[in-house]
Amino acid sequence: MTTAAVGIKGVTKRFGDVVAVDHIDLEIADGEFFSLLGPSGCGKTTTLRMIAGLEYPTEGSITIHGEEMGLRPPNKRPVNTVFQSYALFPHMTVTGNVAFGLQMQKISEDETRRRVGEAIDLVRLSGMENRRPGMLSGGQQQRVALARALVNRPEVLLLDEPLGALDLKLRQAMQLELKEIQREVGITFVYVTHDQEEALTMSDRIAVMNEGQLLQVAPSEEIYERPNTRFVAEFIGETNLISGTVVEPGIVKLADGRLVKARTHSGAGTAVTLNLRPEKIDLHHTEESVPEHFNKLSGTIVRRLYFGDSLFYEVDFGHSIVDAREENRPGRERFAEGAPIIAAFHPDSAEALTE
């Protein structure tokens, strides 16, 4: 049995009367890109800081590759942390910043030079070795911070919202680069973010947190396609939440009495909320063009918005307003505001949530 890179067992963290992390259990696999995702104040950064040794659990234990960390200080743990602020030495060159940790460990000059060169190559900064941080862009500074952390060869790399200070386009480019670098070095990355798209793009698995608790831990696709609570469904991307009641397995009655087929996990009479993503809804002029096994609900277009690559519609079903998003491509039907339509969706696209 493989030992987890990070093991968190029964961990609680209190600050006075405030419970920041509430009795969580979690195992992060060796070589995994793992994200802690949630809104501000959910406990994700506190969890990361406990792994780093910057905070200590009030209760519970944290292990790294099976070794109990206890009250071991940060510099005695096999981890390094990359922060949003970069924390580079402004008077040092790129090489000086990356080499600093190795020099503190009294690593030989030849070994330091070799490892620094490898780290700078890894983060695509070759040719910039003699520049100081003030001469670099935000993305380049973040790469220096990453190289400085990786050059020490930690068993686990902790990243606390490292892309938060970058603009959108650069952040998206860095997401892909970070994932590539993680694959190249093969070590465990534990990544904290409140950005859902960022977590979905990079992670092997995601832990969604709220109010100090772990709500769901699963691969990215499962988190998005099969959220287990209303909070997770709402927090991960755009969605429609439609109230109903289970009539029988696989059948839900909506507030207006119409029946739809859906994925249900509870018995008849249970109040549920259908989770239905906008892109899972197909709009049609008539029922005849809808596949037989799809749900078909009549409605009216309330609003249409053009996004270039997609068209966004608000559809009035009578008892609720539902959002639909369709890819903008040649041959795709367009619907005018006020037009009657049929909204169709596959039963597997609608998940009946009970909390």
C-alpha positions as CSV (number, residue, x, y, z in Angstrom):
1,M,0.0,0.0,0.0
2,T,1.4,3.4,-1.0
3,T,1.9,5.9,1.7
4,A,0.1,9.2,1.1
5,A,2.3,12.2,0.4
6,V,0.1,14.2,2.8
7,G,-2.1,12.7,5.5
8,I,-4.5,14.8,7.5
9,K,-6.4,13.0,10.2
10,G,-9.0,14.5,12.5
11,V,-7.6,18.0,12.1
12,T,-9.3,20.9,13.8
13,K,-7.9,24.4,14.0
14,R,-9.4,27.0,16.4
15,F,-8.5,30.7,16.7
16,G,-10.1,31.5,20.1
17,D,-13.8,30.8,19.6
18,V,-13.5,30.6,15.8
19,V,-13.3,27.2,14.3
20,A,-11.3,27.7,11.0
21,V,-10.9,24.0,10.2
22,D,-13.5,21.5,11.5
23,H,-12.3,17.9,12.0
24,I,-11.2,17.1,8.5
25,D,-9.7,13.9,7.1
26,L,-7.8,13.9,3.9
27,E,-5.1,12.0,2.0
28,I,-3.2,13.5,-0.9
29,A,-1.4,11.0,-3.2
30,D,2.2,11.1,-4.1
31,G,2.7,13.0,-7.4
32,E,-0.8,14.5,-7.4
33,F,-1.8,18.0,-8.3
34,F,-4.3,18.6,-5.5
35,S,-6.4,21.8,-5.1
36,L,-8.1,23.1,-2.0
37,L,-11.0,25.2,-3.3
38,G,-13.5,27.4,-1.6
39,P,-14.6,30.9,-0.8
40,S,-12.7,33.3,1.5
41,G,-12.7,32.2,5.1
42,C,-13.5,28.5,4.2
43,G,-10.3,27.1,5.9
44,K,-8.3,26.3,2.8
45,T,-5.3,28.6,3.5
46,T,-5.3,27.6,7.2
47,T,-5.1,23.9,6.1
48,L,-2.2,24.7,3.8
49,R,-0.4,26.7,6.6
50,M,-0.8,23.7,8.9
51,I,0.9,21.4,6.3
52,A,3.6,24.0,6.0
53,G,4.1,24.3,9.8
54,L,3.1,28.0,9.8
55,E,0.2,27.0,12.0
56,Y,-0.3,23.9,14.2
57,P,-3.5,21.9,14.6
58,T,-5.6,22.3,17.7
59,E,-6.5,18.7,17.3
60,G,-5.5,15.9,15.0
61,S,-2.3,15.0,13.1
62,I,-0.5,15.8,9.9
63,T,1.9,13.4,8.2
64,I,4.2,13.7,5.2
65,H,5.0,10.4,3.5
66,G,3.9,8.7,6.8
67,E,6.1,10.8,9.0
68,E,4.3,12.7,11.8
69,M,5.0,16.4,11.6
70,G,3.8,17.3,15.1
71,L,5.2,20.7,16.2
72,R,8.1,20.5,13.7
73,P,8.9,24.1,12.4
74,P,8.6,24.9,8.7
75,N,12.3,24.7,7.9
76,K,12.4,21.2,9.3
77,R,9.6,19.9,7.0
78,P,10.1,18.4,3.5
79,V,8.0,21.1,2.0
80,N,8.4,24.5,0.3
81,T,5.7,27.2,-0.1
82,V,5.0,29.6,-3.0
83,F,3.0,32.7,-2.0
84,Q,1.0,35.1,-4.0
85,S,3.3,37.9,-3.0
86,Y,6.4,36.2,-4.6
87,A,8.6,37.5,-1.6
88,L,11.7,37.8,-3.9
89,F,14.9,39.7,-2.8
90,P,14.8,42.9,-4.9
91,H,18.6,43.4,-4.8
92,M,19.4,39.9,-6.0
93,T,19.4,38.6,-9.5
94,V,17.3,35.7,-10.7
95,T,20.2,33.4,-10.0
96,G,20.8,34.9,-6.6
97,N,17.1,34.4,-5.6
98,V,17.0,30.8,-6.8
99,A,20.3,29.9,-5.2
100,F,19.6,31.5,-1.8
101,G,18.1,28.4,-0.1
102,L,20.9,26.1,-1.3
103,Q,23.5,28.6,0.0
104,M,21.8,28.6,3.4
105,Q,22.1,24.8,3.4
106,K,25.8,25.1,2.6
107,I,25.4,23.1,-0.7
108,S,28.7,23.2,-2.7
109,E,29.1,25.9,-5.4
110,D,29.2,23.3,-8.2
111,E,26.1,21.6,-7.0
112,T,24.3,24.9,-6.4
113,R,25.2,26.1,-9.9
114,R,23.9,22.9,-11.5
115,R,20.7,22.8,-9.6
116,V,20.0,26.5,-10.1
117,G,20.6,26.2,-13.9
118,E,18.2,23.2,-14.0
119,A,15.5,25.1,-12.0
120,I,15.8,28.2,-14.2
121,D,15.5,26.1,-17.4
122,L,12.5,24.3,-15.9
123,V,10.5,27.5,-15.4
124,R,11.5,28.9,-18.9
125,L,13.7,31.8,-17.7
126,S,16.9,30.9,-19.4
127,G,18.6,34.1,-20.6
128,M,17.2,36.2,-17.7
129,E,19.6,34.9,-15.0
130,N,21.2,38.3,-14.3
131,R,18.0,40.3,-14.2
132,R,16.6,41.7,-10.9
133,P,12.9,41.3,-9.9
134,G,12.2,44.9,-10.8
135,M,13.1,44.1,-14.4
136,L,10.7,41.2,-14.7
137,S,7.0,41.0,-15.4
138,G,4.6,39.6,-12.8
139,G,4.5,36.2,-14.5
140,Q,8.3,36.0,-14.7
141,Q,8.6,36.9,-11.0
142,Q,6.2,34.1,-10.2
143,R,8.4,31.7,-12.1
144,V,11.4,32.8,-10.1
145,A,9.5,32.1,-6.9
146,L,8.6,28.7,-8.3
147,A,12.2,27.9,-9.2
148,R,13.4,29.0,-5.8
149,A,10.9,26.6,-4.2
150,L,11.6,23.7,-6.5
151,V,15.5,23.9,-6.4
152,N,15.3,22.7,-2.8
153,R,13.7,19.5,-4.0
154,P,10.8,19.4,-1.5
155,E,8.7,16.3,-1.2
156,V,5.6,18.5,-1.3
157,L,5.2,21.9,-2.9
158,L,2.5,24.2,-1.3
159,L,1.1,27.0,-3.4
160,D,-1.1,29.7,-1.8
161,E,-3.1,31.5,-4.6
162,P,0.2,32.0,-6.5
163,L,-1.5,33.4,-9.6
164,G,-3.9,35.7,-7.9
165,A,-1.9,38.9,-8.6
166,L,-1.7,38.2,-12.4
167,D,-4.1,39.5,-15.1
168,L,-6.6,37.0,-16.6
169,K,-4.7,36.2,-19.8
170,L,-1.4,35.7,-18.0
171,R,-3.0,33.7,-15.3
172,Q,-4.6,31.3,-17.8
173,A,-1.2,30.9,-19.5
174,M,0.5,30.2,-16.2
175,Q,-2.1,27.6,-15.2
176,L,-1.0,25.5,-18.2
177,E,2.6,26.0,-17.5
178,L,2.3,25.1,-13.8
179,K,0.6,21.9,-14.7
180,E,3.3,21.1,-17.2
181,I,6.0,21.8,-14.7
182,Q,4.3,19.6,-12.1
183,R,4.2,16.8,-14.5
184,E,7.9,17.3,-15.3
185,V,9.1,17.3,-11.7
186,G,6.6,14.6,-10.6
187,I,6.2,15.9,-7.0
188,T,3.0,16.6,-5.1
189,F,1.5,20.0,-5.5
190,V,-1.0,21.2,-3.0
191,Y,-2.7,24.3,-4.5
192,V,-5.0,26.8,-2.7
193,T,-7.4,28.8,-4.8
194,H,-10.9,30.4,-4.8
195,D,-10.9,30.3,-8.6
196,Q,-13.1,27.4,-9.8
197,E,-11.8,27.5,-13.4
198,E,-8.2,27.4,-12.2
199,A,-8.9,24.4,-10.0
200,L,-10.8,22.5,-12.7
201,T,-8.0,23.2,-15.3
202,M,-5.0,22.1,-13.3
203,S,-6.1,19.6,-10.7
204,D,-6.1,15.8,-10.6
205,R,-8.4,16.1,-7.6
206,I,-10.2,18.9,-5.8
207,A,-11.3,19.3,-2.2
208,V,-14.2,21.8,-2.0
209,M,-14.3,23.5,1.5
210,N,-16.8,25.7,3.2
211,E,-17.0,26.9,6.8
212,G,-14.0,24.8,7.8
213,Q,-15.5,21.6,6.4
214,L,-14.7,19.3,3.5
215,L,-17.8,19.0,1.4
216,Q,-16.5,16.9,-1.5
217,V,-13.2,15.4,-2.6
218,A,-13.1,14.1,-6.2
219,P,-11.5,14.4,-9.6
220,S,-12.3,17.7,-11.4
221,E,-14.8,16.2,-13.8
222,E,-16.8,14.5,-11.0
223,I,-16.8,17.7,-9.0
224,Y,-18.4,19.6,-11.9
225,E,-20.6,16.8,-13.3
226,R,-21.7,15.2,-10.0
227,P,-21.6,17.7,-7.2
228,N,-22.9,16.2,-4.0
229,T,-24.4,19.3,-2.4
230,R,-26.2,22.5,-3.5
231,F,-23.2,24.5,-2.3
232,V,-20.7,22.6,-4.5
233,A,-23.1,22.8,-7.5
234,E,-23.4,26.6,-7.1
235,F,-19.8,27.2,-6.3
236,I,-18.4,25.3,-9.3
237,G,-19.3,27.1,-12.4
238,E,-22.8,28.4,-13.5
239,T,-25.8,26.2,-12.9
240,N,-29.6,26.1,-12.6
241,L,-31.1,25.0,-9.3
242,I,-34.8,23.9,-9.7
243,S,-36.9,22.8,-6.8
244,G,-38.9,19.6,-7.0
245,T,-40.0,16.4,-5.2
246,V,-39.1,12.8,-6.0
247,V,-42.1,10.8,-7.2
248,E,-40.3,7.6,-7.8
249,P,-36.7,6.6,-8.6
250,G,-35.6,8.6,-11.6
251,I,-38.7,10.9,-11.7
252,V,-39.0,14.3,-10.1
253,K,-42.1,16.5,-10.0
254,L,-41.4,20.3,-10.5
255,A,-43.3,23.0,-8.6
256,D,-45.8,23.4,-11.5
257,G,-46.6,19.7,-11.6
258,R,-44.6,18.7,-14.6
259,L,-42.5,15.5,-14.4
260,V,-38.9,15.2,-15.5
261,K,-36.5,12.3,-15.6
262,A,-33.4,12.9,-13.5
263,R,-30.7,11.1,-11.4
264,T,-32.2,10.6,-8.0
265,H,-30.7,9.1,-4.9
266,S,-33.5,9.4,-2.4
267,G,-37.0,8.0,-1.9
268,A,-40.4,9.1,-3.0
269,G,-41.6,12.3,-1.3
270,T,-38.1,13.7,-0.7
271,A,-37.7,17.4,-1.5
272,V,-34.8,17.9,-3.9
273,T,-33.0,20.5,-5.9
274,L,-32.2,19.7,-9.5
275,N,-28.7,20.7,-10.6
276,L,-28.8,21.5,-14.3
277,R,-25.9,23.2,-16.1
278,P,-26.7,25.8,-18.7
279,E,-24.7,24.1,-21.4
280,K,-26.6,20.9,-20.9
281,I,-29.9,22.5,-22.1
282,D,-30.7,22.3,-25.9
283,L,-33.3,24.8,-27.3
284,H,-35.7,23.8,-30.1
285,H,-38.6,25.4,-31.9
286,T,-40.7,22.2,-31.7
287,E,-40.7,18.9,-29.9
288,E,-40.3,16.9,-33.1
289,S,-36.6,17.7,-33.3
290,V,-35.9,16.6,-29.7
291,P,-34.6,13.0,-29.1
292,E,-37.3,10.8,-27.6
293,H,-35.6,10.0,-24.3
294,F,-34.8,13.7,-23.5
295,N,-36.9,15.8,-21.1
296,K,-38.9,18.4,-22.9
297,L,-40.2,21.6,-21.2
298,S,-42.0,24.4,-23.0
299,G,-41.0,28.0,-22.2
300,T,-40.4,31.5,-23.5
301,I,-37.1,33.3,-24.2
302,V,-36.9,36.2,-21.8
303,R,-33.4,37.5,-22.7
304,R,-30.6,36.7,-25.2
305,L,-27.0,37.7,-24.8
306,Y,-24.2,37.4,-27.4
307,F,-20.7,36.3,-26.0
308,G,-19.0,35.6,-29.3
309,D,-18.2,32.0,-28.9
310,S,-21.6,31.3,-27.3
311,L,-25.2,32.6,-26.9
312,F,-26.8,32.9,-23.5
313,Y,-30.5,32.7,-23.0
314,E,-32.9,33.2,-20.1
315,V,-35.9,30.9,-20.4
316,D,-39.1,31.4,-18.5
317,F,-40.7,28.1,-17.5
318,G,-43.6,29.7,-15.7
319,H,-42.5,28.6,-12.3
320,S,-38.8,29.6,-12.7
321,I,-36.2,31.3,-14.9
322,V,-33.6,29.0,-16.3
323,D,-30.3,29.9,-18.0
324,A,-29.2,28.1,-21.2
325,R,-25.9,28.5,-23.0
326,E,-25.3,27.2,-26.6
327,E,-22.2,27.2,-28.6
328,N,-22.2,29.8,-31.4
329,R,-21.4,27.9,-34.6
330,P,-22.7,27.9,-38.2
331,G,-26.1,26.2,-38.6
332,R,-27.0,26.7,-34.9
333,E,-30.5,28.0,-34.5
334,R,-30.9,31.4,-32.8
335,F,-34.0,32.3,-30.8
336,A,-35.4,35.8,-30.5
337,E,-36.5,37.3,-27.2
338,G,-40.2,36.5,-26.6
339,A,-40.1,33.4,-28.8
340,P,-41.8,30.2,-27.5
341,I,-39.3,27.3,-27.3
342,I,-38.8,23.7,-26.1
343,A,-35.9,23.3,-23.6
344,A,-34.6,19.8,-23.8
345,F,-32.0,18.0,-21.6
346,H,-30.8,14.4,-21.0
347,P,-32.0,12.8,-17.7
348,D,-28.3,12.2,-16.7
349,S,-27.7,15.9,-16.9
350,A,-30.1,16.7,-14.0
351,E,-28.8,15.6,-10.6
352,A,-31.3,15.6,-7.7
353,L,-29.6,17.1,-4.7
354,T,-30.9,16.8,-1.1
355,E,-28.7,19.3,0.6
